[in-house]
């Protein structure tokens, strides 16, 4: 049992970290920064290939520090002022001057970014030519995982083959075999000191939510809900409050506000959805730090459990179908839900938002996060009253684990055509410009 607990803590440490800016464009900036460092001179020609999912997620999203949207400005920022040693916080050190230079660079130099012909979800390859030197880098499987580094023809790192082998033989991990019940029981037994770091996510994500509530940023979904509460159109109850703060944080993040968020499983919006509905519950019904931190651990780890089956980037909205399942499990547990109620809350979510499409990271995500947060609260609340989707109901299976696996099949196999169509629709609109 101790081994499981250590693994759970390791997963939390690997998957719950601060990120500034939407993860896909940040990963492109990171790859560009690294390639420029390895080049060691001015860039004369660049070729950037990204997996269709990274392309989709980066195309219309706000980038911290600039008014501009998308992958080209991310690449320019990486070339001009990125420091690869900062990992996914690569954009945080950029000065306003560097941002201006990057914007000018983007206007005056061709930046070649196109979807790579790959089925892989996370793949970024940057090839640079200077006047005398060349460089090439590749990121795969995780947004900050470099698998290939080459400087002027010299290969410094090549883990491509290792990655290919692991992809071919899907290494069994803890999430393939553990049950939701075992997950929850082991989290309950964790020591507060080992997972106390999760509390940082509350402060970080609340801060960006407050920014989105104070002024209308992005679409202003959170701001609009807040105004409606003040006018008495909406009640200030748990569900609306969760919806408001979760949406407000996404409004600010998608607009490119220069504030970090605590991400979950490689995505800032996942972190917002996994954390803020639990924060809302704590605001209305205050909890001890120990209960709060364990609810967060349940949320992040159930999210990881779902992502293990749906894939790291998918045709379905991960915030709507993975992080919201994490959040509902955490809230259900905070309401002193027993095993059946927690599992019931998860299955209620699978019956609800399972078809929400992902059409990239952009302002509109805040609307999806609002739906995800309110559904997470609703599913947990009705599960508390023993209201569950019956087994063998649509894609809901005989056991909660089967339901999650079914969701994974629909998301991964069933929606791949949907994904191709979404990307081609977006690509067509992009070419018109």
DRENBA-515645 format. One line per 8 residues: number of its first residue (from 1); their letters; for each residue x, y negated, z negated of C-alpha. Coordinates in steps of 0.5 Angstrom, whole numbers. Layout:
REM DRENBA-515645
NUM	a	X:Y:Z ~ ... $
//
This chain:
REM DRENBA-515645
1	xxxxxxxx	0:0:0 ~ 6:-5:-2 ~ 8:-4:5 ~ 1:-6:8 ~ 2:-12:4 ~ 9:-14:6 ~ 7:-14:13 ~ 0:-18:12 $
9	xxxxxxxx	5:-23:9 ~ 10:-23:15 ~ 4:-24:20 ~ 1:-30:16 ~ 8:-33:16 ~ 9:-32:23 ~ 2:-34:26 ~ 0:-40:21 $
17	xxxxxxxx	5:-45:23 ~ 5:-53:24 ~ 4:-55:32 ~ 4:-62:35 ~ 0:-62:41 ~ -4:-57:45 ~ 0:-50:45 ~ 0:-49:52 $
25	xxxxxxxx	3:-56:54 ~ 8:-56:48 ~ 11:-49:51 ~ 12:-52:57 ~ 15:-58:54 ~ 19:-53:50 ~ 22:-49:56 ~ 23:-55:60 $
33	xxxxxxxx	27:-58:54 ~ 31:-52:54 ~ 32:-51:61 ~ 35:-59:61 ~ 40:-57:55 ~ 42:-51:59 ~ 43:-55:66 ~ 47:-61:62 $
41	xxxxxxxx	46:-66:67 ~ 41:-70:71 ~ 35:-65:74 ~ 35:-66:82 ~ 30:-60:83 ~ 25:-57:79 ~ 21:-51:80 ~ 16:-49:74 $
49	xxxxxxxx	11:-43:74 ~ 6:-41:69 ~ 1:-36:68 ~ -6:-37:70 ~ -8:-38:63 ~ -3:-43:61 ~ -4:-47:67 ~ -12:-47:65 $
57	xxxxxxxx	-10:-49:58 ~ -5:-55:60 ~ -9:-58:66 ~ -13:-63:63 ~ -11:-64:55 ~ -9:-70:52 ~ -1:-70:50 ~ 1:-73:44 $
65	xxxxxxxx	4:-80:44 ~ 2:-81:51 ~ -5:-83:55 ~ -3:-78:60 ~ -6:-71:61 ~ -3:-65:63 ~ 3:-60:64 ~ 7:-65:69 $
73	xxxxxxxx	7:-70:63 ~ 9:-65:58 ~ 15:-62:63 ~ 17:-70:64 ~ 17:-71:56 ~ 21:-64:55 ~ 26:-66:61 ~ 27:-73:58 $
81	xxxxxxxx	27:-73:50 ~ 25:-66:48 ~ 30:-62:43 ~ 29:-54:44 ~ 31:-53:37 ~ 24:-56:34 ~ 20:-50:37 ~ 13:-52:38 $
89	xxxxxxxx	14:-59:34 ~ 18:-61:40 ~ 14:-67:42 ~ 15:-70:35 ~ 21:-73:35 ~ 20:-77:42 ~ 20:-84:41 ~ 15:-89:45 $
97	xxxxxxxx	21:-91:49 ~ 22:-84:51 ~ 15:-83:53 ~ 15:-89:57 ~ 21:-86:61 ~ 18:-80:62 ~ 12:-83:65 ~ 16:-87:70 $
105	xxxxxxxx	20:-80:71 ~ 13:-77:73 ~ 11:-82:77 ~ 18:-82:81 ~ 20:-75:81 ~ 16:-69:84 ~ 15:-64:79 ~ 13:-57:81 $
113	xxxxxxxx	8:-53:77 ~ 4:-48:80 ~ 0:-41:77 ~ 5:-35:77 ~ 2:-29:80 ~ 2:-25:74 ~ -3:-22:69 ~ 1:-24:63 $
121	xxxxxxxx	-3:-29:59 ~ 3:-33:56 ~ 9:-34:61 ~ 13:-40:63 ~ 19:-40:68 ~ 23:-46:69 ~ 28:-46:74 ~ 33:-53:75 $
129	xxxxxxxx	38:-55:80 ~ 43:-61:78 ~ 48:-64:83 ~ 53:-59:81 ~ 49:-54:76 ~ 43:-49:75 ~ 39:-47:70 ~ 33:-42:68 $
137	xxxxxxxx	29:-40:62 ~ 23:-36:61 ~ 18:-35:55 ~ 14:-29:55 ~ 8:-26:50 ~ 9:-32:45 ~ 9:-39:46 ~ 16:-40:43 $
145	xxxxxxxx	19:-33:45 ~ 25:-34:50 ~ 26:-28:54 ~ 31:-31:59 ~ 36:-36:59 ~ 41:-37:64 ~ 46:-43:65 ~ 50:-44:72 $
153	xxxxxxxx	49:-37:74 ~ 51:-34:67 ~ 46:-30:63 ~ 46:-32:56 ~ 40:-28:54 ~ 36:-23:58 ~ 30:-19:54 ~ 26:-19:60 $
161	xxxxxxxx	26:-11:60 ~ 25:-10:53 ~ 19:-14:54 ~ 17:-10:60 ~ 17:-4:56 ~ 13:-6:50 ~ 8:-8:55 ~ 8:-2:58 $
169	xxxxxxxx	7:2:52 ~ 3:-2:47 ~ 7:-1:41 ~ 2:1:35 ~ 2:-5:30 ~ -2:-5:24 ~ -8:-9:27 ~ -9:-2:31 $
177	xxxxxxxx	-10:2:25 ~ -12:-2:19 ~ -20:-3:18 ~ -23:-9:16 ~ -24:-6:9 ~ -17:-5:8 ~ -15:-12:10 ~ -20:-15:5 $
185	xxxxxxxx	-18:-11:-1 ~ -10:-12:1 ~ -11:-19:1 ~ -15:-19:-5 ~ -9:-16:-9 ~ -4:-21:-6 ~ 0:-25:-11 ~ -2:-33:-10 $
193	xxxxxxxx	6:-35:-10 ~ 7:-31:-3 ~ 1:-34:1 ~ 1:-41:-3 ~ 4:-44:3 ~ -3:-43:7 ~ -6:-49:3 ~ -1:-54:7 $
201	xxxxxxxx	-6:-52:13 ~ -12:-55:9 ~ -8:-62:8 ~ -6:-62:15 ~ -12:-60:18 ~ -17:-65:14 ~ -12:-71:15 ~ -13:-70:23 $
209	xxxxxxxx	-21:-69:22 ~ -21:-75:18 ~ -18:-79:24 ~ -23:-76:28 ~ -29:-78:24 ~ -26:-85:22 ~ -26:-87:30 ~ -29:-84:36 $
217	xxxxxxxx	-23:-80:39 ~ -24:-76:45 ~ -32:-74:46 ~ -33:-76:39 ~ -37:-70:37 ~ -35:-70:30 ~ -36:-78:30 ~ -43:-77:33 $
225	xxxxxxxx	-45:-72:28 ~ -43:-76:22 ~ -46:-82:25 ~ -53:-78:25 ~ -52:-76:18 ~ -51:-83:16 ~ -58:-85:20 ~ -61:-79:17 $
233	xxxxxxxx	-62:-75:24 ~ -58:-70:21 ~ -58:-67:14 ~ -51:-67:10 ~ -51:-60:9 ~ -46:-54:9 ~ -47:-52:16 ~ -47:-59:19 $
241	xxxxxxxx	-41:-61:15 ~ -37:-56:17 ~ -39:-57:24 ~ -37:-64:23 ~ -30:-64:21 ~ -28:-58:25 ~ -31:-62:31 ~ -27:-68:29 $
249	xxxxxxxx	-21:-65:28 ~ -21:-62:35 ~ -23:-69:38 ~ -17:-72:35 ~ -13:-66:37 ~ -15:-65:45 ~ -14:-73:45 ~ -7:-72:44 $
257	xxxxxxxx	-7:-76:37 ~ 0:-75:35 ~ -1:-71:28 ~ 1:-64:27 ~ -5:-59:26 ~ -4:-52:22 ~ -4:-47:28 ~ -7:-40:28 $
265	xxxxxxxx	-5:-34:32 ~ -1:-39:37 ~ -7:-44:38 ~ -8:-51:34 ~ -16:-50:35 ~ -16:-43:33 ~ -12:-46:26 ~ -18:-52:26 $
273	xxxxxxxx	-23:-47:27 ~ -20:-42:22 ~ -19:-47:16 ~ -24:-52:16 ~ -31:-49:15 ~ -27:-46:9 ~ -25:-53:7 ~ -32:-55:8 $
281	xxxxxxxx	-35:-49:4 ~ -30:-51:-2 ~ -32:-59:-1 ~ -39:-57:-3 ~ -38:-51:-7 ~ -31:-52:-11 ~ -26:-46:-11 ~ -20:-45:-15 $
289	xxxxxxxx	-14:-45:-11 ~ -13:-37:-11 ~ -20:-36:-8 ~ -19:-41:-3 ~ -12:-39:-1 ~ -14:-32:0 ~ -20:-34:4 ~ -16:-37:8 $
297	xxxxxxxx	-11:-31:9 ~ -18:-27:10 ~ -19:-32:16 ~ -13:-32:19 ~ -12:-24:19 ~ -19:-23:21 ~ -17:-28:27 ~ -11:-24:28 $
305	xxxxxxxx	-15:-17:28 ~ -20:-20:33 ~ -14:-23:38 ~ -11:-16:38 ~ -16:-14:42 ~ -18:-20:46 ~ -11:-22:48 ~ -7:-28:46 $
313	xxxxxxxx	-10:-32:51 ~ -17:-30:54 ~ -23:-31:59 ~ -27:-32:53 ~ -26:-38:48 ~ -22:-36:42 ~ -24:-41:38 ~ -31:-39:39 $
321	xxxxxxxx	-30:-31:39 ~ -24:-30:34 ~ -22:-36:30 ~ -30:-37:28 ~ -30:-29:26 ~ -24:-30:22 ~ -28:-36:19 ~ -34:-33:17 $
329	xxxxxxxx	-31:-27:14 ~ -27:-32:9 ~ -33:-36:8 ~ -37:-29:6 ~ -32:-27:2 ~ -32:-34:-2 ~ -39:-33:-3 ~ -38:-26:-7 $
337	xxxxxxxx	-40:-22:-1 ~ -39:-15:-1 ~ -36:-10:4 ~ -42:-10:8 ~ -44:-17:8 ~ -37:-19:10 ~ -37:-14:16 ~ -45:-16:17 $
345	xxxxxxxx	-42:-23:18 ~ -37:-21:23 ~ -42:-17:27 ~ -47:-23:27 ~ -42:-27:30 ~ -40:-22:35 ~ -48:-22:37 ~ -48:-29:38 $
353	xxxxxxxx	-42:-33:41 ~ -39:-27:45 ~ -40:-30:52 ~ -37:-37:51 ~ -32:-38:56 ~ -25:-41:56 ~ -25:-47:61 ~ -18:-49:59 $
361	xxxxxxxx	-16:-54:53 ~ -19:-61:54 ~ -24:-66:50 ~ -30:-61:51 ~ -27:-56:46 ~ -29:-60:41 ~ -37:-58:43 ~ -35:-51:43 $
369	xxxxxxxx	-31:-52:36 ~ -38:-55:33 ~ -42:-49:35 ~ -36:-44:33 ~ -36:-47:26 ~ -44:-48:25 ~ -45:-41:27 ~ -39:-38:22 $
377	xxxxxxxx	-43:-41:17 ~ -50:-39:19 ~ -47:-32:20 ~ -44:-32:13 ~ -50:-35:10 ~ -55:-30:13 ~ -51:-24:11 ~ -51:-26:4 $
385	xxxxxxxx	-59:-25:4 ~ -57:-18:8 ~ -59:-20:14 ~ -55:-16:19 ~ -55:-14:27 ~ -57:-7:27 ~ -51:-2:29 ~ -51:0:37 $
393	xxxxxxxx	-54:-7:38 ~ -52:-10:45 ~ -44:-9:44 ~ -45:-9:37 ~ -42:-2:35 ~ -43:4:29 ~ -38:0:25 ~ -35:-7:25 $
401	xxxxxxxx	-28:-4:28 ~ -32:-1:34 ~ -36:-8:35 ~ -29:-12:35 ~ -26:-7:40 ~ -32:-7:44 ~ -31:-15:44 ~ -24:-14:46 $
409	xxxxxxxx	-26:-10:52 ~ -31:-15:55 ~ -26:-20:54 ~ -20:-17:57 ~ -23:-12:62 ~ -30:-15:63 ~ -28:-23:64 ~ -22:-22:68 $
417	xxxxxxxx	-26:-24:74 ~ -29:-30:71 ~ -22:-32:69 ~ -20:-32:76 ~ -26:-36:78 ~ -26:-41:72 ~ -18:-42:74 ~ -20:-43:82 $
425	xxxxxxxx	-26:-48:80 ~ -21:-52:76 ~ -15:-51:81 ~ -20:-54:87 ~ -22:-60:83 ~ -14:-61:81 ~ -12:-61:89 ~ -17:-66:90 $
433	x	-13:-71:87 $
//
